[in-house]
Amino acid sequence: MKDGEILSELALPVCGLLSEKSIEENGLALKAVRKSLVDLGYVHNNPIMSVGTLGLPVSPALKLTDRGLVDVKKGEIVPLIVSEKRNK
């Protein structure tokens, strides 16, 4: 997303894991998602794999779930907005 607009997506409507579209359609969608990540400044040798596990709440780290951003180790929801503390 950029400025509230979805730039690209790969829909996975079957349990959030699978698509019913053809491999060709999914390949084009995946290519568009990869391009969007790079265009937005995301630097990684494999951008798709690096963001592909964000939605798996069983992996020990910060994960995105239907309840928000979760610290899996602590079992706590993490605030998405951090207030800046200024030293004067």
N, CA, C and O of each residue as an XYZ file, in Angstrom:
352
protein
N       0.832     -1.177      0.000
C       0.000      0.000      0.000
C       0.875      1.237      0.000
O       1.959      1.273      0.583
N       0.368      2.231     -0.667
C       1.013      3.535     -0.655
C      -0.083      4.580     -0.708
O      -0.922      4.575     -1.609
N      -0.068      5.471      0.260
C      -1.087      6.519      0.338
C      -2.497      5.940      0.314
O      -3.392      6.507     -0.312
N      -2.697      4.803      1.001
C      -4.009      4.178      1.092
C      -4.425      3.375     -0.123
O      -5.536      2.845     -0.164
N      -3.549      3.276     -1.117
C      -3.876      2.543     -2.342
C      -3.124      1.215     -2.382
O      -1.915      1.174     -2.151
N      -3.839      0.135     -2.677
C      -3.207     -1.172     -2.828
C      -2.480     -1.186     -4.165
O      -3.098     -1.013     -5.215
N      -1.174     -1.391     -4.125
C      -0.369     -1.381     -5.344
C      -0.404     -2.721     -6.062
O      -0.407     -2.776     -7.292
N      -0.429     -3.794     -5.295
C      -0.466     -5.140     -5.866
C      -0.869     -6.109     -4.767
O      -0.785     -5.794     -3.580
N      -1.309     -7.296     -5.180
C      -1.681     -8.304     -4.191
C      -1.677     -9.689     -4.823
O      -1.846     -9.848     -6.032
N      -1.483    -10.667     -3.979
C      -1.631    -12.066     -4.360
C      -2.662    -12.628     -3.394
O      -2.338    -12.962     -2.254
N      -3.890    -12.729     -3.846
C      -4.984    -13.191     -2.986
C      -4.844    -14.685     -2.712
O      -4.618    -15.479     -3.625
N      -4.980    -15.052     -1.448
C      -4.928    -16.457     -1.031
C      -6.200    -16.765     -0.245
O      -6.157    -16.876      0.980
N      -7.338    -16.903     -0.941
C      -8.623    -17.044     -0.272
C      -8.870    -18.397      0.394
O      -9.758    -18.505      1.241
N      -8.122    -19.411      0.040
C      -8.343    -20.738      0.627
C      -7.476    -20.862      1.878
O      -6.278    -21.135      1.798
N      -8.098    -20.657      3.021
C      -7.424    -20.747      4.329
C      -6.258    -19.774      4.457
O      -5.388    -19.972      5.305
N      -6.222    -18.746      3.648
C      -5.123    -17.795      3.695
C      -3.811    -18.364      3.196
O      -2.756    -17.756      3.378
N      -3.870    -19.530      2.565
C      -2.656    -20.208      2.113
C      -2.640    -20.546      0.633
O      -1.570    -20.659      0.036
N      -3.818    -20.710      0.032
C      -3.907    -21.206     -1.343
C      -4.763    -20.302     -2.215
O      -5.643    -19.583     -1.741
N      -4.471    -20.366     -3.511
C      -5.253    -19.638     -4.499
C      -5.921    -20.634     -5.433
O      -5.398    -21.722     -5.672
N      -7.067    -20.260     -5.951
C      -7.750    -21.096     -6.936
C      -7.424    -20.650     -8.359
O      -7.936    -21.228     -9.318
N      -6.587    -19.639     -8.506
C      -6.224    -19.136     -9.831
C      -5.138    -20.013    -10.445
O      -4.520    -20.833     -9.768
N      -4.926    -19.820    -11.731
C      -3.911    -20.607    -12.446
C      -2.507    -20.201    -12.003
O      -2.303    -19.127    -11.436
N      -1.560    -21.070    -12.271
C      -0.173    -20.776    -11.925
C       0.318    -19.536    -12.671
O       1.126    -18.773    -12.142
N      -0.161    -19.338    -13.877
C       0.223    -18.162    -14.657
C      -0.282    -16.884    -13.996
O       0.459    -15.910    -13.866
N      -1.563    -16.891    -13.574
C      -2.137    -15.715    -12.906
C      -1.421    -15.437    -11.588
O      -1.112    -14.289    -11.271
N      -1.161    -16.493    -10.825
C      -0.458    -16.321     -9.556
C       0.966    -15.832     -9.774
O       1.469    -15.012     -9.005
N       1.615    -16.331    -10.818
C       2.972    -15.885    -11.130
C       3.030    -14.403    -11.445
O       3.934    -13.701    -10.992
N       2.061    -13.923    -12.226
C       2.003    -12.498    -12.553
C       1.730    -11.656    -11.308
O       2.333    -10.600    -11.120
N       0.816    -12.131    -10.461
C       0.499    -11.403     -9.230
C       1.713    -11.357     -8.306
O       2.004    -10.318     -7.714
N       2.418    -12.472     -8.180
C       3.602    -12.537     -7.327
C       4.700    -11.614     -7.848
O       5.384    -10.950     -7.068
N       4.862    -11.576     -9.150
C       5.845    -10.684     -9.763
C       5.499     -9.224     -9.458
O       6.389     -8.421     -9.178
N       4.213     -8.882     -9.511
C       3.770     -7.517     -9.212
C       4.008     -7.171     -7.747
O       4.409     -6.050     -7.435
N       3.763     -8.121     -6.847
C       4.000     -7.880     -5.416
C       5.493     -7.648     -5.177
O       5.876     -6.716     -4.470
N       6.326     -8.494     -5.766
C       7.779     -8.343     -5.620
C       8.221     -6.964     -6.125
O       9.017     -6.292     -5.468
N       7.712     -6.542     -7.279
C       8.067     -5.234     -7.832
C       7.614     -4.107     -6.902
O       8.346     -3.137     -6.702
N       6.418     -4.229     -6.337
C       5.920     -3.205     -5.415
C       6.809     -3.095     -4.188
O       7.115     -1.990     -3.740
N       7.226     -4.232     -3.639
C       8.114     -4.214     -2.472
C       9.411     -3.473     -2.792
O       9.854     -2.618     -2.026
N      10.003     -3.805     -3.917
C      11.259     -3.166     -4.322
C      11.037     -1.680     -4.604
O      11.840     -0.845     -4.187
N       9.962     -1.346     -5.305
C       9.657      0.056     -5.618
C       9.447      0.886     -4.356
O       9.738      2.082     -4.343
N       8.941      0.256     -3.297
C       8.715      0.963     -2.033
C       9.976      1.037     -1.175
O       9.960      1.600     -0.080
N      11.075      0.462     -1.684
C      12.338      0.572     -0.974
C      12.717     -0.620     -0.120
O      13.700     -0.560      0.619
N      11.959     -1.701     -0.207
C      12.277     -2.886      0.588
C      13.479     -3.582     -0.032
O      13.448     -3.973     -1.199
N      14.541     -3.736      0.759
C      15.771     -4.349      0.266
C      15.966     -5.692      0.955
O      16.120     -5.753      2.175
N      15.961     -6.753      0.183
C      16.187     -8.105      0.695
C      16.502     -8.987     -0.500
O      15.993     -8.755     -1.597
N      17.339    -10.000     -0.294
C      17.679    -10.865     -1.425
C      16.496    -11.716     -1.882
O      16.483    -12.183     -3.021
N      15.505    -11.925     -1.020
C      14.303    -12.670     -1.394
C      13.100    -12.025     -0.701
O      12.636    -12.525      0.324
N      12.593    -10.918     -1.256
C      11.545    -10.160     -0.572
C      10.281    -10.957     -0.269
O       9.674    -10.759      0.783
N       9.875    -11.845     -1.155
C       8.635    -12.594     -0.931
C       8.774    -13.535      0.261
O       7.895    -13.573      1.122
N       9.854    -14.285      0.320
C      10.037    -15.220      1.434
C      10.205    -14.491      2.763
O       9.776    -14.989      3.804
N      10.824    -13.320      2.732
C      11.049    -12.593      3.978
C       9.754    -12.062      4.583
O       9.651    -11.947      5.804
N       8.765    -11.736      3.753
C       7.488    -11.263      4.297
C       6.447    -12.380      4.348
O       5.387    -12.213      4.952
N       6.741    -13.507      3.723
C       5.782    -14.611      3.645
C       5.431    -15.244      4.974
O       4.366    -15.845      5.111
N       6.312    -15.120      5.961
C       6.046    -15.741      7.265
C       5.477    -14.761      8.286
O       5.238    -15.141      9.432
N       5.260    -13.519      7.897
C       4.733    -12.534      8.850
C       3.390    -12.933      9.442
O       3.096    -12.611     10.594
N       2.588    -13.622      8.672
C       1.250    -13.992      9.135
C       1.184    -15.308      9.882
O       0.095    -15.744     10.254
N       2.318    -15.954     10.113
C       2.311    -17.226     10.841
C       2.561    -16.962     12.322
O       3.711    -16.800     12.729
N       1.519    -16.915     13.127
C       1.672    -16.539     14.530
C       2.346    -17.595     15.399
O       2.495    -17.387     16.603
N       2.753    -18.711     14.826
C       3.420    -19.745     15.617
C       4.932    -19.574     15.618
O       5.616    -20.197     16.430
N       5.466    -18.754     14.739
C       6.906    -18.522     14.702
C       7.288    -17.526     15.791
O       6.577    -16.546     16.010
N       8.408    -17.769     16.476
C       8.785    -16.899     17.594
C       9.367    -15.562     17.137
O      10.553    -15.472     16.820
N       8.560    -14.565     17.107
C       8.972    -13.210     16.751
C       7.723    -12.338     16.719
O       6.683    -12.711     17.262
N       7.829    -11.188     16.087
C       6.655    -10.343     15.897
C       5.886    -10.856     14.690
O       6.465    -11.079     13.627
N       4.586    -11.041     14.856
C       3.761    -11.578     13.774
C       2.481    -10.776     13.627
O       1.941    -10.257     14.605
N       2.004    -10.682     12.400
C       0.729    -10.031     12.124
C      -0.383    -11.063     12.205
O      -0.300    -12.124     11.587
N      -1.413    -10.754     12.962
C      -2.557    -11.649     13.089
C      -3.833    -10.834     12.921
O      -3.781     -9.622     12.709
N      -4.967    -11.498     13.017
C      -6.246    -10.795     12.956
C      -6.462     -9.911     14.182
O      -7.377     -9.088     14.196
N      -5.633    -10.071     15.204
C      -5.747     -9.251     16.416
C      -4.746     -8.105     16.430
O      -4.762     -7.278     17.342
N      -3.874     -8.048     15.425
C      -2.869     -6.994     15.351
C      -1.470     -7.576     15.340
O      -1.278     -8.756     15.048
N      -0.493     -6.737     15.661
C       0.898     -7.163     15.736
C       1.121     -7.813     17.093
O       0.837     -7.211     18.129
N       1.633     -9.050     17.087
C       1.760     -9.818     18.327
C       3.217    -10.187     18.565
O       3.909    -10.658     17.662
N       3.677     -9.963     19.810
C       4.970    -10.484     20.249
C       4.696    -11.905     20.708
O       4.144    -12.112     21.788
N       5.075    -12.883     19.901
C       4.723    -14.279     20.154
C       5.348    -14.780     21.448
O       4.696    -15.497     22.206
N       6.600    -14.415     21.715
C       7.278    -14.888     22.930
C       6.581    -14.392     24.193
O       6.417    -15.145     25.154
N       6.172    -13.125     24.189
C       5.509    -12.546     25.364
C       4.009    -12.795     25.366
O       3.364    -12.671     26.407
N       3.445    -13.143     24.215
C       2.009    -13.335     24.115
C       1.236    -12.042     24.262
O       0.119    -12.030     24.779
N       1.836    -10.945     23.803
C       1.218     -9.628     23.954
C       1.026     -8.955     22.602
O       1.810     -9.152     21.673
N      -0.037     -8.155     22.511
C      -0.255     -7.338     21.323
C       0.646     -6.111     21.433
O       0.704     -5.464     22.479
N       1.340     -5.803     20.354
C       2.287     -4.695     20.323
C       1.613     -3.482     19.692
O       0.981     -3.609     18.643
N       1.738     -2.307     20.313
C       1.144     -1.112     19.714
C       1.768     -0.820     18.350
O       2.976     -0.973     18.167
N       0.948     -0.404     17.409
C       1.451     -0.087     16.077
C       1.984      1.333     15.988
O       2.753      1.653     15.081
N       1.584      2.181     16.915
C       2.041      3.564     16.925
C       2.865      3.764     18.186
O       2.394      3.537     19.300
N       4.087      4.189     17.990
C       4.979      4.437     19.119
C       5.142      5.936     19.239
O       5.514      6.610     18.278
N       4.862      6.457     20.428
C       5.009      7.897     20.610
C       6.490      8.215     20.799
O       7.222      7.487     21.469
N       6.899      9.304     20.199
C       8.297      9.711     20.259
C       8.540     10.495     21.536
O       7.807     11.434     21.847
N       9.566     10.109     22.268
C       9.932     10.807     23.491
C      11.103     11.718     23.156
O      12.141     11.256     22.684
N      10.936     12.988     23.397
C      11.996     13.941     23.060
C      12.766     14.329     24.310
O      12.188     14.655     25.347
N      14.078     14.285     24.186
C      14.952     14.738     25.276
C      15.207     16.223     25.104
O      15.596     16.680     24.029
N      14.985     16.970     26.173
C      15.225     18.420     26.104
C      16.355     18.790     27.006
O      16.715     19.964     27.094
